[in-house]
Amino acid sequence: MRTLAIRNLVGTAAASYLSALSFGYVIGFSSPALPLMQLAKEPMYKNQDAASWFGSVFTLGAMFGCPASGWLVDRVGRKLTLLVTSLPFLLGWLTISFGETLNVLYFGRILTGFSSGMACVVSPLYIAETSTKELRGMLGSGVQLFVTIGIFMVYTMGLVVSWRGLAFIGAVIPLVATLFTLPAPETPRYLLNSNQKSEALRSLLWLRGTSAVAEEECRDMEENTDIDEKVSWSEFRRPELFRPLVVSVMIMLFQQLSGINAVMFYSVSICQSAGFSYASGLAAVMIAAVQVVGTVVACFLMDRAGRRYLLIIAGLGMALSCFVLGGYYHTAGLSTRLPESPTSALVSSSSSDLSWLALASLIGYTTSFALGWGPIPMLLMSEIFPARARGTASAVASLANWMFAFIVTKEFASLQSLFGMGGTFVFFGACCFVAVAYVYHCVPETKGKSLEDIELYFLGRAIRGI
């Protein structure tokens, strides 16, 4: 590819990356903000229940944002949906920054959650439909990379900036995203599906740099595109749509059953158990930095090692780390009851000799997740669905992800009461092993394949009845 075309492609991806950055900023905001919001004269002073609701209510907004985005990407296009995604982000952050009452703060949090759900659908989809098959893995992994950068950014700034200042900074990101999105093209596949061939060719020429490459790719897309064919819900019973939907939803399920939310929730406590005297905020920054570095490595490995290989290796690494964490809790004789807050002490004096093991397993888990089960579920979701069903199916898979996250987080306390901390991490490790087995037997490799080739793979399996 020409240098100009690569620059255009990366610039186009930046529009999606900034939405992902806002998404990560939303996820990470509650960690540094909530302790500050519970200080004297602040809205949540001595109100742990309000703080809990503020931290989790954004998931409700995200559950509505996913289907909204799925509807918009098929009706008004991928680019316009990206632009629309910035508006609730902007309004939500401004509402939080200037809000005085709990209800106003909750409403702002729900708005940012709504946009986060939209970003989960449109960001990977836009990149998948504008990238080349050679760069799709690396550019697609960039979505998760910018999510982790958003988390790292808000954790770091939270050490020195007030919670209202953090919210105001959050409002700046969607404005910058809008500036990057305005000059970006609509995706060629959406334009072809909308019977706009000349516009699709113009978009491809801008993205690929040469008319020969653009025309050849356009012909390949046309052979697999029926502009009169629209997807209905009943068609998802057909194997060529049902099979990739099951694969995507199962990958989302296993991502949540890996225990990522629980591990990140207790990361500060485990770091404290390892003998660190730093403030809890610095411990959170360290874990966020590990995620960023791991995801950077994943971006460069994605189109070399392949999706299946990284999922398998990462799943095994996460399973081993969970087993080690479970053994650490059991051997060190730590409390089997859920602490009142993430920063509550979890250790006894007998754990000091094994504290290095807790820290090593936490870093190993976070790194493994960042290499595979962090970036790949969203990337795979954007690759395996036919173009005509990609928006709707991606919305269903993203909605399933948010639902699974809510259920696993809600039931974590029940698991911990039933099995103890050690047993809970062993359970998560076992789920990681089951995930590896599922990937090995059921998930196809998409590395180096065009989106049309992937669609034909599932269609071929449906025809052969396998």
VMD Tcl script that draws the C-alpha trace (Angstrom):
set ca {
  {0.00 0.00 0.00}
  {1.08 3.55 -0.63}
  {2.22 5.68 2.28}
  {-0.64 8.10 1.74}
  {-3.19 5.27 1.78}
  {-1.77 3.90 5.03}
  {-1.92 7.36 6.55}
  {-5.54 7.73 5.43}
  {-6.38 4.29 6.84}
  {-4.83 5.04 10.23}
  {-6.47 8.47 10.29}
  {-9.81 6.86 9.57}
  {-9.27 4.34 12.40}
  {-8.53 7.24 14.77}
  {-12.19 8.28 14.61}
  {-13.16 4.90 16.11}
  {-10.24 4.88 18.52}
  {-11.34 8.12 20.15}
  {-14.80 6.66 20.81}
  {-13.05 3.67 22.39}
  {-10.92 6.09 24.42}
  {-14.11 7.69 25.77}
  {-15.46 4.21 26.56}
  {-12.35 3.36 28.58}
  {-12.52 6.72 30.33}
  {-16.09 5.90 31.43}
  {-15.04 2.48 32.76}
  {-12.13 3.88 34.74}
  {-13.79 7.06 36.00}
  {-15.45 5.58 39.09}
  {-12.19 4.22 40.55}
  {-10.51 7.60 41.24}
  {-13.74 9.62 41.38}
  {-15.84 7.71 43.92}
  {-13.47 8.17 46.90}
  {-13.43 11.91 46.16}
  {-17.23 12.04 45.75}
  {-17.65 10.58 49.25}
  {-15.63 13.25 51.04}
  {-17.29 15.83 53.31}
  {-19.52 18.35 51.47}
  {-19.58 16.14 48.36}
  {-22.81 14.62 46.91}
  {-22.14 11.08 48.18}
  {-20.74 11.87 51.61}
  {-21.21 8.78 53.84}
  {-23.50 7.23 51.22}
  {-21.94 3.94 50.13}
  {-25.15 2.81 48.46}
  {-25.20 5.89 46.21}
  {-21.56 5.33 45.31}
  {-22.31 1.72 44.41}
  {-25.18 2.77 42.15}
  {-23.09 5.45 40.47}
  {-20.33 2.94 39.76}
  {-22.64 0.36 38.18}
  {-25.57 2.27 36.66}
  {-23.68 2.98 33.45}
  {-24.14 -0.69 32.48}
  {-27.89 -0.06 32.24}
  {-27.26 2.72 29.75}
  {-24.89 0.48 27.80}
  {-27.57 -2.21 27.47}
  {-29.77 0.31 25.65}
  {-26.86 1.78 23.67}
  {-26.00 -1.54 21.99}
  {-29.33 -2.09 20.19}
  {-29.58 1.62 19.40}
  {-26.20 1.51 17.68}
  {-27.10 -1.73 15.89}
  {-30.20 -0.05 14.48}
  {-28.39 3.14 13.49}
  {-25.43 1.54 11.69}
  {-27.80 -0.22 9.30}
  {-30.15 2.74 8.81}
  {-27.93 5.84 8.67}
  {-24.47 4.35 8.22}
  {-21.35 3.67 10.25}
  {-19.89 7.17 10.04}
  {-23.01 9.01 11.15}
  {-23.43 6.55 14.01}
  {-19.89 7.40 15.16}
  {-20.85 11.06 15.14}
  {-24.05 10.38 17.09}
  {-22.07 8.37 19.66}
  {-20.13 11.49 20.67}
  {-23.26 13.44 21.69}
  {-24.35 11.41 24.77}
  {-20.68 11.21 25.83}
  {-20.46 15.01 25.73}
  {-23.80 15.64 27.46}
  {-23.16 12.94 30.05}
  {-19.76 14.27 31.11}
  {-21.01 17.85 31.30}
  {-23.96 16.68 33.41}
  {-21.61 14.90 35.83}
  {-19.18 17.81 35.92}
  {-21.83 20.39 36.85}
  {-24.39 18.15 38.58}
  {-25.21 18.73 42.25}
  {-27.84 16.10 43.09}
  {-27.59 12.31 42.99}
  {-30.30 11.92 40.35}
  {-28.53 14.34 38.01}
  {-25.23 12.50 38.52}
  {-26.94 9.14 37.84}
  {-28.47 10.56 34.66}
  {-25.07 11.74 33.44}
  {-23.57 8.35 34.19}
  {-26.36 6.60 32.26}
  {-25.75 8.88 29.25}
  {-22.03 7.99 29.20}
  {-23.01 4.32 29.53}
  {-25.41 4.66 26.59}
  {-22.59 5.98 24.41}
  {-20.26 3.26 25.69}
  {-22.72 0.63 24.49}
  {-22.91 2.36 21.11}
  {-19.11 2.50 20.85}
  {-18.86 -1.26 21.52}
  {-20.82 -1.88 18.33}
  {-19.82 0.83 15.88}
  {-16.09 1.27 16.64}
  {-14.91 -2.28 15.78}
  {-17.43 -2.49 12.94}
  {-16.18 0.71 11.29}
  {-12.55 -0.41 11.47}
  {-13.31 -3.90 10.17}
  {-15.09 -2.47 7.10}
  {-12.40 0.08 6.25}
  {-9.26 -1.99 6.94}
  {-7.39 -4.28 4.59}
  {-7.34 -7.96 5.49}
  {-3.60 -7.68 6.19}
  {-4.01 -4.87 8.73}
  {-7.48 -5.63 10.09}
  {-6.20 -7.56 13.11}
  {-3.74 -4.90 14.20}
  {-6.10 -1.97 13.58}
  {-9.04 -3.83 15.11}
  {-7.03 -4.58 18.26}
  {-6.46 -0.85 18.55}
  {-10.05 -0.49 19.78}
  {-9.24 -2.42 22.97}
  {-5.88 -0.63 23.18}
  {-7.58 2.74 23.35}
  {-10.06 1.41 25.91}
  {-7.11 0.53 28.15}
  {-5.45 3.89 27.42}
  {-8.67 5.61 28.50}
  {-8.64 3.66 31.78}
  {-4.96 4.43 32.34}
  {-5.49 8.11 31.53}
  {-8.32 8.65 34.02}
  {-6.50 6.63 36.73}
  {-3.39 8.76 36.29}
  {-5.17 12.11 36.19}
  {-7.27 11.05 39.17}
  {-4.17 11.30 41.35}
  {-4.08 15.08 40.93}
  {-7.43 16.23 39.44}
  {-10.79 16.63 41.21}
  {-13.69 14.42 40.17}
  {-15.47 17.35 38.52}
  {-12.28 18.18 36.65}
  {-12.02 14.57 35.47}
  {-15.59 14.72 34.15}
  {-14.92 17.99 32.33}
  {-11.82 16.49 30.69}
  {-13.99 13.56 29.66}
  {-16.24 16.00 27.77}
  {-13.30 17.15 25.65}
  {-12.64 13.68 24.17}
  {-15.92 13.39 22.17}
  {-15.34 16.87 20.75}
  {-11.95 15.77 19.44}
  {-13.53 12.54 18.17}
  {-16.05 14.57 16.17}
  {-13.26 16.54 14.50}
  {-11.59 13.28 13.41}
  {-14.85 11.69 12.25}
  {-16.13 14.52 10.04}
  {-13.50 14.10 7.27}
  {-13.53 10.29 7.48}
  {-15.33 8.34 4.70}
  {-18.34 6.08 5.04}
  {-17.41 2.39 4.85}
  {-17.44 0.94 1.30}
  {-19.49 -2.10 2.35}
  {-22.28 0.04 3.77}
  {-22.30 2.17 0.61}
  {-22.55 -0.92 -1.61}
  {-25.36 -2.30 0.53}
  {-27.09 1.07 0.05}
  {-26.71 0.89 -3.76}
  {-24.11 3.69 -3.85}
  {-21.39 2.07 -5.94}
  {-19.72 5.28 -7.11}
  {-19.46 6.51 -3.51}
  {-18.11 3.11 -2.46}
  {-15.40 3.30 -5.14}
  {-14.49 6.81 -4.03}
  {-14.22 5.63 -0.43}
  {-12.06 2.65 -1.43}
  {-9.79 4.84 -3.54}
  {-9.22 7.12 -0.57}
  {-8.53 4.15 1.71}
  {-6.39 2.04 -0.66}
  {-4.56 4.68 -2.68}
  {-4.80 3.15 -6.17}
  {-7.77 2.74 -8.49}
  {-6.75 -0.80 -9.52}
  {-6.80 -2.09 -5.95}
  {-10.00 -0.19 -5.17}
  {-11.83 -1.56 -8.23}
  {-10.72 -5.14 -7.58}
  {-11.82 -4.99 -3.95}
  {-15.11 -3.40 -4.98}
  {-15.78 -6.29 -7.40}
  {-15.07 -8.82 -4.63}
  {-17.54 -7.04 -2.36}
  {-20.20 -6.85 -5.06}
  {-20.04 -10.60 -5.64}
  {-21.08 -11.14 -2.03}
  {-23.53 -8.25 -1.71}
  {-27.23 -8.24 -2.50}
  {-28.55 -4.70 -2.18}
  {-32.12 -5.97 -2.05}
  {-31.45 -8.47 0.71}
  {-32.38 -7.25 4.17}
  {-32.00 -9.26 7.33}
  {-34.94 -10.10 9.58}
  {-34.93 -11.65 13.02}
  {-36.34 -14.91 11.68}
  {-33.30 -15.31 9.42}
  {-31.05 -15.76 12.45}
  {-32.39 -19.31 12.59}
  {-30.48 -19.99 9.38}
  {-27.14 -21.72 10.07}
  {-25.00 -19.19 8.17}
  {-26.24 -16.48 10.57}
  {-26.94 -18.56 13.66}
  {-23.49 -20.19 13.83}
  {-21.40 -16.99 13.84}
  {-23.86 -15.41 16.31}
  {-23.40 -18.35 18.69}
  {-19.61 -18.13 18.34}
  {-19.60 -14.41 19.12}
  {-21.99 -14.67 22.07}
  {-20.05 -17.61 23.55}
  {-16.77 -15.70 23.26}
  {-18.42 -12.77 25.07}
  {-19.69 -15.15 27.77}
  {-16.27 -16.69 28.35}
  {-14.68 -13.24 28.45}
  {-16.83 -12.41 31.46}
  {-16.56 -15.86 33.08}
  {-12.78 -15.44 33.03}
  {-13.26 -13.24 36.11}
  {-11.75 -10.07 34.70}
  {-14.09 -7.80 36.65}
  {-13.40 -9.56 39.93}
  {-9.65 -9.58 39.38}
  {-9.58 -5.88 38.54}
  {-11.86 -5.13 41.49}
  {-9.39 -6.75 43.91}
  {-6.18 -5.68 42.16}
  {-5.49 -2.90 44.68}
  {-6.02 -5.24 47.63}
  {-3.75 -7.90 46.14}
  {-1.06 -5.29 45.50}
  {-1.33 -4.22 49.13}
  {-1.00 -7.84 50.20}
  {2.24 -8.00 48.22}
  {3.78 -5.48 50.61}
  {3.43 -2.31 48.54}
  {3.23 0.83 50.62}
  {2.06 3.00 47.73}
  {-1.35 4.63 47.68}
  {-4.15 2.55 46.24}
  {-4.44 4.95 43.31}
  {-0.87 4.23 42.25}
  {-1.57 0.50 42.44}
  {-4.53 0.95 40.09}
  {-2.34 2.98 37.71}
  {0.21 0.15 37.68}
  {-2.39 -2.45 36.72}
  {-3.82 -0.17 34.02}
  {-0.31 0.34 32.62}
  {0.19 -3.45 32.42}
  {-3.03 -3.70 30.41}
  {-1.88 -1.01 27.99}
  {1.49 -2.66 27.39}
  {-0.09 -6.09 26.93}
  {-2.61 -4.75 24.43}
  {0.15 -2.98 22.45}
  {1.91 -6.33 22.11}
  {-1.38 -7.94 21.05}
  {-1.82 -5.37 18.27}
  {1.47 -6.43 16.68}
  {0.86 -10.16 17.19}
  {-2.74 -10.26 15.98}
  {-1.98 -10.57 12.25}
  {1.07 -12.74 12.85}
  {0.03 -15.31 15.42}
  {-3.70 -15.32 14.62}
  {-6.82 -14.95 16.73}
  {-7.25 -18.60 17.74}
  {-3.65 -19.03 18.86}
  {-3.72 -15.88 20.99}
  {-7.06 -16.83 22.56}
  {-5.74 -20.28 23.46}
  {-2.40 -19.07 24.86}
  {-4.03 -16.18 26.74}
  {-6.73 -18.47 28.15}
  {-4.13 -20.90 29.47}
  {-2.16 -18.03 31.01}
  {-5.29 -16.65 32.68}
  {-6.25 -20.11 33.98}
  {-2.82 -20.65 35.49}
  {-2.84 -17.20 37.08}
  {-6.29 -17.79 38.59}
  {-5.22 -21.13 40.01}
  {-2.14 -19.53 41.56}
  {-4.26 -16.73 43.05}
  {-6.68 -19.31 44.44}
  {-3.81 -21.25 45.95}
  {-2.38 -18.06 47.41}
  {-5.62 -17.20 49.18}
  {-5.96 -20.76 50.49}
  {-2.36 -21.19 51.62}
  {-2.04 -17.75 53.19}
  {-5.24 -18.27 55.17}
  {-6.86 -15.06 53.95}
  {-10.36 -13.95 54.82}
  {-13.12 -15.83 53.02}
  {-15.58 -12.97 53.36}
  {-16.06 -10.22 50.83}
  {-14.47 -7.01 52.09}
  {-16.50 -3.86 52.33}
  {-14.43 -2.05 49.70}
  {-11.76 -2.85 47.14}
  {-9.09 -1.37 49.34}
  {-9.99 -3.30 52.47}
  {-7.19 -5.40 53.89}
  {-7.48 -9.01 52.85}
  {-4.33 -10.50 54.29}
  {-3.03 -11.98 57.48}
  {0.53 -11.68 58.69}
  {1.24 -15.23 57.52}
  {0.84 -14.21 53.89}
  {3.95 -12.07 53.65}
  {6.24 -14.89 52.50}
  {3.97 -15.55 49.49}
  {3.11 -11.96 48.67}
  {5.35 -11.92 45.60}
  {3.27 -14.81 44.23}
  {0.06 -12.80 44.46}
  {1.58 -9.85 42.60}
  {3.16 -12.08 39.93}
  {-0.10 -13.94 39.28}
  {-2.04 -10.68 39.07}
  {0.37 -9.24 36.51}
  {0.36 -12.54 34.61}
  {-3.42 -12.59 34.51}
  {-3.72 -8.99 33.38}
  {-1.07 -9.44 30.70}
  {-2.70 -12.65 29.40}
  {-6.10 -10.99 29.23}
  {-4.67 -8.03 27.34}
  {-2.97 -10.35 24.82}
  {-6.10 -12.26 23.88}
  {-9.41 -12.09 25.68}
  {-9.35 -8.30 25.92}
  {-9.08 -7.25 22.25}
  {-10.18 -10.34 20.33}
  {-13.89 -10.71 21.28}
  {-14.76 -7.30 19.80}
  {-12.47 -7.87 16.82}
  {-13.99 -11.28 16.09}
  {-17.49 -9.86 16.45}
  {-16.73 -7.32 13.71}
  {-15.36 -9.98 11.34}
  {-17.60 -13.04 11.31}
  {-21.05 -11.66 10.45}
  {-22.32 -11.07 6.88}
  {-22.41 -7.41 5.90}
  {-26.21 -7.29 5.72}
  {-26.53 -8.58 9.31}
  {-23.37 -7.09 10.80}
  {-25.02 -4.20 12.61}
  {-27.88 -6.21 14.13}
  {-25.73 -9.21 15.04}
  {-22.99 -7.04 16.57}
  {-25.61 -5.28 18.69}
  {-26.91 -8.64 19.97}
  {-23.40 -9.86 20.80}
  {-22.49 -6.59 22.55}
  {-25.73 -6.61 24.50}
  {-24.99 -10.18 25.59}
  {-21.55 -9.06 26.77}
  {-23.01 -6.33 28.96}
  {-25.65 -8.69 30.35}
  {-23.04 -11.31 31.20}
  {-20.88 -8.64 32.84}
  {-23.82 -7.52 34.97}
  {-24.71 -11.09 36.01}
  {-21.15 -12.14 36.84}
  {-20.50 -8.97 38.81}
  {-23.80 -9.23 40.68}
  {-23.31 -12.90 41.55}
  {-19.63 -12.58 42.48}
  {-20.53 -12.07 46.15}
  {-22.62 -15.26 46.07}
  {-19.73 -17.20 44.53}
  {-17.35 -15.82 47.13}
  {-19.69 -16.77 49.98}
  {-20.11 -20.27 48.57}
  {-16.50 -21.09 47.62}
  {-14.41 -18.48 49.44}
  {-11.92 -16.22 47.67}
  {-9.59 -19.10 46.80}
  {-12.38 -21.28 45.43}
  {-13.80 -18.40 43.41}
  {-10.52 -17.83 41.57}
  {-10.23 -21.59 40.97}
  {-13.73 -21.45 39.45}
  {-12.65 -18.63 37.15}
  {-9.55 -20.62 36.19}
  {-11.70 -23.63 35.30}
  {-13.91 -21.39 33.13}
  {-10.78 -20.23 31.31}
  {-9.89 -23.86 30.53}
  {-13.40 -24.50 29.18}
  {-13.03 -21.34 27.07}
  {-9.78 -22.66 25.59}
  {-11.49 -25.95 24.67}
  {-14.36 -24.07 23.03}
  {-11.98 -21.92 20.98}
  {-10.01 -24.97 19.86}
  {-13.09 -26.84 18.62}
  {-15.49 -24.12 17.49}
  {-13.79 -20.81 16.61}
  {-12.40 -20.39 13.06}
  {-9.18 -18.53 12.31}
  {-9.87 -15.21 10.56}
  {-6.28 -14.00 10.19}
  {-5.48 -12.93 6.64}
  {-9.00 -13.62 5.34}
  {-11.26 -11.04 3.75}
  {-14.65 -10.44 5.32}
  {-16.20 -12.06 2.26}
  {-14.07 -15.19 2.71}
  {-15.17 -15.45 6.35}
  {-18.80 -15.12 5.30}
  {-18.33 -17.89 2.74}
  {-16.73 -20.11 5.42}
  {-19.88 -20.07 7.56}
  {-22.08 -20.40 4.48}
  {-20.05 -23.43 3.40}
  {-20.41 -25.03 6.81}
  {-24.16 -24.47 6.61}
  {-24.35 -26.07 3.16}
  {-22.29 -29.08 4.26}
  {-24.27 -29.38 7.47}
  {-21.24 -29.22 9.77}
}
mol new
graphics top color blue
foreach p $ca { graphics top sphere $p radius 0.5 }
foreach p [lrange $ca 0 end-1] q [lrange $ca 1 end] { graphics top cylinder $p $q radius 0.2 }
display resetview
